[in-house]
Amino acid sequence: MLPGALLVVLGLVFLGQGNASAAPMTAGNLLPAWTGLASLVLIVNNFLSYSGMEMNAVHVSSLREPARQFPRAMFLAMGLVLVVFILPALAISWVVPADQLSLTAGVMQAFDTVFGQFGWQWLTPVIGILLVAASLGGMLTWLAGPSKGLLLISRQEGYLPPRLQRLNKHGVQQNILVVQGLITTVIALLYAFIPDVSSAYWIFSVITTQVYLIMYLLLFVAAVRLRRKEPDHPRGYRAPMLIGLCGVGFAASLAALLVGFVPPSQFGSGDAGTYVLIVAAGALGLGIAVPLLLYKSRKPSWKQPEAEA
């Protein structure tokens, strides 16, 4: 959040100093130019900005008034996400000309341009190192959290072999983390086979979002099914208009899932067929094939509920 706020402040300072190379920002520039469905594809990646918000539901039982506090927290989080992602994007668009903007290096381009106006370009690599450190911190959090949940459910239902369920002396699920690291490394090596780094980054981002959207589709269906199957089951929070909310969420997630298969107008390399094939293979393979394989391979002997006790 701090780099985004800093970028907004520097962008405003930069505007105050004047920018002769950039075109003046007008009201017509606030909305992207319409070039068909491909011009809206970049919004798919914004769905990833909200990923993980559903995990906050595990804290509902800790609230004093869940019916009032939980919706308030969700709306506050939604507003913060919009502010954090919209204002820095506007600052970048003001500072960097559209024809020079990169899908992956836009933030660093903006910092470099602003620092260049004051002769502070030596700060650009410093900001880059800080952003890498922040990204690594976020990555470690995402690796540790979901892997812990995977460990718990695999011990209860026997979804993973006992070797992957082992803990080290510190109680960390190291084998699961090692496998995650190996898979991530293999995926990262695919950058070598796609000449354009921006295109590779976008493809992997779309695949990540697609996998998450598949989970959301299942989540909405499961919520409606549980409401109908066990309507009186006591829960920490009971969502009003659950069926309607899940219907809207399902439709939005499905629309984003389908739009993700359309190459964006900024996609500069490769043909559409190859793009769709790569995204489909990654999303369906990681989001459906692998979970189904683990589900079909489960064995009763893999269950270890007593280990959790």
C-alpha positions as CSV (number, residue, x, y, z in Angstrom):
1,M,0.0,0.0,0.0
2,L,2.9,2.4,0.8
3,P,4.5,2.2,-2.7
4,G,1.1,3.1,-4.2
5,A,0.6,6.1,-1.9
6,L,4.1,7.3,-2.6
7,L,3.5,7.0,-6.3
8,V,0.4,9.1,-6.1
9,V,2.2,11.8,-4.1
10,L,5.1,11.8,-6.5
11,G,2.8,11.9,-9.5
12,L,1.0,15.0,-8.1
13,V,4.4,16.7,-7.4
14,F,5.5,15.8,-10.9
15,L,2.3,17.3,-12.4
16,G,3.0,20.5,-10.4
17,Q,6.5,20.7,-11.9
18,G,5.0,20.3,-15.4
19,N,5.5,17.5,-17.9
20,A,6.2,18.6,-21.4
21,S,6.5,15.1,-22.8
22,A,3.2,13.8,-21.6
23,A,-0.1,14.7,-23.2
24,P,-2.5,16.7,-21.0
25,M,-4.9,14.6,-19.0
26,T,-8.6,15.4,-19.9
27,A,-11.9,13.9,-18.8
28,G,-12.0,11.8,-21.9
29,N,-8.7,10.1,-21.0
30,L,-10.1,8.8,-17.7
31,L,-11.8,5.9,-19.5
32,P,-9.9,3.5,-21.8
33,A,-10.3,3.7,-25.5
34,W,-12.9,1.1,-26.6
35,T,-11.3,-1.3,-29.1
36,G,-13.7,-4.2,-28.6
37,L,-13.7,-6.9,-25.9
38,A,-9.9,-7.0,-25.9
39,S,-9.8,-3.6,-24.4
40,L,-11.6,-4.8,-21.2
41,V,-9.4,-7.9,-20.7
42,L,-7.1,-6.2,-18.3
43,I,-9.9,-6.0,-15.8
44,V,-9.6,-9.7,-15.3
45,N,-6.4,-9.2,-13.4
46,N,-8.2,-6.9,-11.0
47,F,-10.2,-9.8,-9.7
48,L,-7.0,-11.1,-8.2
49,S,-6.8,-7.9,-6.1
50,Y,-9.8,-9.2,-4.1
51,S,-8.5,-12.8,-3.8
52,G,-8.2,-13.9,-0.2
53,M,-11.0,-11.7,1.2
54,E,-13.1,-14.8,1.7
55,M,-10.4,-16.1,4.1
56,N,-11.5,-13.4,6.6
57,A,-14.6,-15.4,7.3
58,V,-12.7,-17.6,9.6
59,H,-12.5,-14.7,12.1
60,V,-16.3,-14.2,12.2
61,S,-16.6,-16.1,15.4
62,S,-14.2,-13.7,17.1
63,L,-16.4,-10.7,16.5
64,R,-18.7,-9.3,19.1
65,E,-21.5,-8.4,16.6
66,P,-20.8,-10.4,13.4
67,A,-24.1,-9.4,11.7
68,R,-23.0,-5.7,11.8
69,Q,-19.2,-5.8,12.0
70,F,-18.5,-8.4,9.3
71,P,-20.3,-6.6,6.4
72,R,-18.8,-3.3,7.5
73,A,-15.3,-4.9,7.4
74,M,-16.0,-6.3,3.9
75,F,-17.2,-3.0,2.5
76,L,-14.2,-1.2,4.1
77,A,-11.8,-3.7,2.6
78,M,-13.5,-3.3,-0.8
79,G,-13.1,0.5,-0.7
80,L,-9.5,0.2,0.3
81,V,-8.7,-2.1,-2.6
82,L,-10.3,0.3,-5.0
83,V,-8.4,3.2,-3.6
84,V,-5.1,1.4,-3.5
85,F,-5.3,0.2,-7.1
86,I,-7.1,3.0,-8.9
87,L,-5.2,6.1,-7.6
88,P,-1.7,4.7,-8.3
89,A,-2.9,3.5,-11.8
90,L,-4.1,7.1,-12.5
91,A,-0.8,8.5,-11.2
92,I,1.1,6.2,-13.6
93,S,-1.2,7.2,-16.5
94,W,-0.5,10.8,-15.8
95,V,3.3,10.3,-15.7
96,V,4.0,7.8,-18.4
97,P,2.7,8.2,-22.0
98,A,0.3,5.4,-23.0
99,D,2.4,4.4,-26.0
100,Q,5.5,3.8,-23.7
101,L,3.7,2.1,-20.8
102,S,4.7,-1.5,-20.1
103,L,2.4,-4.2,-18.6
104,T,5.0,-5.2,-16.1
105,A,7.3,-2.2,-15.6
106,G,4.7,0.6,-15.4
107,V,5.3,1.2,-11.7
108,M,9.1,1.4,-12.1
109,Q,8.6,3.6,-15.3
110,A,6.6,6.1,-13.2
111,F,9.1,6.2,-10.4
112,D,12.0,6.6,-12.9
113,T,10.3,9.4,-14.8
114,V,9.4,11.3,-11.6
115,F,12.8,10.9,-10.0
116,G,14.4,11.9,-13.4
117,Q,12.7,15.3,-13.1
118,F,14.6,16.1,-9.9
119,G,17.9,14.3,-10.7
120,W,17.1,11.5,-8.2
121,Q,17.2,8.5,-10.6
122,W,19.6,6.8,-8.2
123,L,16.5,6.2,-6.1
124,T,14.8,4.0,-8.8
125,P,16.8,0.8,-8.0
126,V,16.3,1.4,-4.3
127,I,12.5,1.5,-4.8
128,G,12.9,-1.6,-7.0
129,I,14.7,-3.5,-4.2
130,L,12.0,-2.4,-1.7
131,L,9.2,-3.6,-4.0
132,V,10.9,-7.0,-4.4
133,A,11.3,-7.3,-0.7
134,A,7.6,-6.5,-0.2
135,S,6.6,-9.0,-2.9
136,L,8.7,-11.7,-1.3
137,G,7.1,-11.0,2.1
138,G,3.6,-11.3,0.5
139,M,4.6,-14.5,-1.3
140,L,5.9,-16.1,1.8
141,T,2.6,-15.3,3.5
142,W,0.6,-16.9,0.7
143,L,2.8,-20.0,0.7
144,A,2.5,-20.6,4.4
145,G,-1.2,-19.9,4.8
146,P,-2.9,-22.1,2.1
147,S,-0.3,-24.9,2.7
148,K,-1.4,-25.0,6.3
149,G,-5.1,-25.3,5.3
150,L,-4.1,-28.0,2.8
151,L,-2.3,-29.9,5.5
152,L,-5.3,-29.9,7.8
153,I,-7.8,-31.0,5.2
154,S,-5.5,-33.6,3.8
155,R,-5.1,-35.2,7.2
156,Q,-8.8,-35.2,7.8
157,E,-9.8,-36.6,4.4
158,G,-6.6,-38.3,3.2
159,Y,-6.1,-36.1,0.1
160,L,-2.3,-36.2,0.3
161,P,0.2,-39.1,0.9
162,P,1.6,-39.3,4.4
163,R,5.0,-38.2,3.1
164,L,3.6,-34.8,2.2
165,Q,1.8,-34.5,5.5
166,R,5.0,-34.7,7.6
167,L,6.1,-31.7,9.7
168,N,9.6,-30.7,10.6
169,K,10.8,-30.2,14.2
170,H,9.3,-26.7,14.2
171,G,5.8,-27.9,13.2
172,V,6.1,-26.6,9.6
173,Q,4.7,-28.5,6.7
174,Q,8.1,-28.5,4.9
175,N,7.4,-31.2,2.3
176,I,4.3,-29.4,1.0
177,L,6.3,-26.1,0.8
178,V,9.2,-27.9,-1.0
179,V,6.7,-29.3,-3.6
180,Q,5.2,-25.8,-4.0
181,G,8.6,-24.4,-4.5
182,L,9.5,-26.9,-7.2
183,I,6.3,-26.4,-9.1
184,T,6.7,-22.6,-8.9
185,T,10.2,-22.9,-10.2
186,V,9.2,-25.0,-13.1
187,I,6.4,-22.5,-14.0
188,A,8.9,-19.6,-13.7
189,L,11.3,-21.3,-16.1
190,L,8.6,-21.0,-18.7
191,Y,9.6,-17.4,-19.0
192,A,12.5,-18.6,-21.1
193,F,10.1,-20.0,-23.8
194,I,8.1,-16.7,-24.2
195,P,10.3,-14.0,-25.8
196,D,8.2,-11.1,-24.5
197,V,8.5,-10.8,-20.7
198,S,5.4,-8.6,-20.5
199,S,3.3,-11.2,-22.4
200,A,4.7,-14.0,-20.2
201,Y,3.9,-12.1,-17.1
202,W,0.4,-11.4,-18.3
203,I,-0.3,-15.0,-19.2
204,F,0.8,-16.3,-15.8
205,S,-1.3,-13.6,-14.1
206,V,-4.3,-14.7,-16.1
207,I,-3.8,-18.4,-15.3
208,T,-3.5,-17.5,-11.6
209,T,-6.7,-15.5,-11.7
210,Q,-8.5,-18.3,-13.7
211,V,-7.6,-20.9,-11.1
212,Y,-8.9,-18.6,-8.3
213,L,-12.1,-17.9,-10.2
214,I,-12.7,-21.7,-10.6
215,M,-12.5,-21.9,-6.8
216,Y,-14.9,-19.0,-6.4
217,L,-17.4,-20.7,-8.7
218,L,-17.3,-23.8,-6.6
219,L,-17.5,-21.6,-3.4
220,F,-20.7,-19.9,-4.5
221,V,-22.3,-23.2,-5.5
222,A,-21.3,-24.8,-2.2
223,A,-22.7,-21.9,-0.2
224,V,-26.1,-22.2,-1.8
225,R,-26.1,-26.0,-1.4
226,L,-25.3,-25.7,2.3
227,R,-28.0,-23.1,2.9
228,R,-30.6,-25.4,1.3
229,K,-29.2,-28.6,2.9
230,E,-28.6,-27.3,6.4
231,P,-30.5,-24.1,6.8
232,D,-30.7,-24.3,10.6
233,H,-27.0,-25.1,11.2
234,P,-25.6,-22.5,13.7
235,R,-22.9,-20.3,12.1
236,G,-20.9,-17.3,13.2
237,Y,-22.5,-15.2,10.5
238,R,-25.6,-15.7,8.4
239,A,-25.4,-13.8,5.0
240,P,-28.7,-12.2,4.0
241,M,-30.0,-12.8,0.5
242,L,-27.4,-15.5,0.1
243,I,-28.8,-17.1,-3.1
244,G,-29.0,-13.7,-4.8
245,L,-25.5,-12.7,-3.7
246,C,-24.1,-16.0,-4.8
247,G,-25.9,-15.7,-8.1
248,V,-24.3,-12.3,-8.8
249,G,-20.9,-13.5,-7.7
250,F,-21.1,-16.6,-9.8
251,A,-22.2,-14.6,-12.9
252,A,-19.4,-12.1,-12.4
253,S,-16.7,-14.8,-11.8
254,L,-17.9,-16.8,-14.8
255,A,-17.8,-13.6,-17.0
256,A,-14.3,-12.8,-15.9
257,L,-13.3,-16.4,-16.4
258,L,-14.5,-16.4,-20.0
259,V,-13.1,-12.9,-20.8
260,G,-9.7,-14.1,-19.6
261,F,-9.4,-16.3,-22.7
262,V,-9.5,-13.2,-24.9
263,P,-6.0,-11.8,-25.7
264,P,-5.8,-8.2,-24.5
265,S,-5.2,-5.4,-27.0
266,Q,-1.8,-4.7,-25.3
267,F,-0.7,-8.3,-26.0
268,G,2.0,-7.8,-28.5
269,S,3.3,-11.2,-29.4
270,G,2.0,-14.6,-30.4
271,D,-1.3,-15.5,-32.0
272,A,-4.7,-15.8,-30.3
273,G,-4.8,-19.6,-30.7
274,T,-1.6,-20.1,-28.8
275,Y,-2.6,-17.7,-26.1
276,V,-6.0,-19.5,-25.6
277,L,-4.2,-22.9,-25.5
278,I,-1.7,-21.8,-22.9
279,V,-4.3,-20.2,-20.7
280,A,-6.7,-23.1,-21.0
281,A,-4.0,-25.7,-20.3
282,G,-2.7,-23.8,-17.2
283,A,-6.1,-23.0,-15.8
284,L,-7.8,-26.3,-16.4
285,G,-4.6,-28.3,-15.5
286,L,-3.9,-26.5,-12.2
287,G,-7.5,-25.6,-11.3
288,I,-9.3,-28.9,-12.2
289,A,-7.0,-31.7,-13.3
290,V,-4.6,-31.7,-10.4
291,P,-7.4,-31.4,-7.7
292,L,-9.4,-34.2,-9.4
293,L,-6.2,-36.4,-9.5
294,L,-5.6,-35.9,-5.8
295,Y,-9.2,-36.6,-5.0
296,K,-9.3,-39.8,-7.0
297,S,-6.0,-41.0,-5.5
298,R,-7.0,-40.5,-1.9
299,K,-6.8,-43.5,0.4
300,P,-8.4,-44.2,3.8
301,S,-4.9,-45.0,5.2
302,W,-3.8,-41.5,4.4
303,K,-6.1,-40.0,7.0
304,Q,-4.4,-38.8,10.2
305,P,-7.0,-36.9,12.2
306,E,-5.4,-38.1,15.4
307,A,-2.3,-36.1,14.5
308,E,-4.2,-32.9,14.7
309,A,-5.7,-33.9,18.1
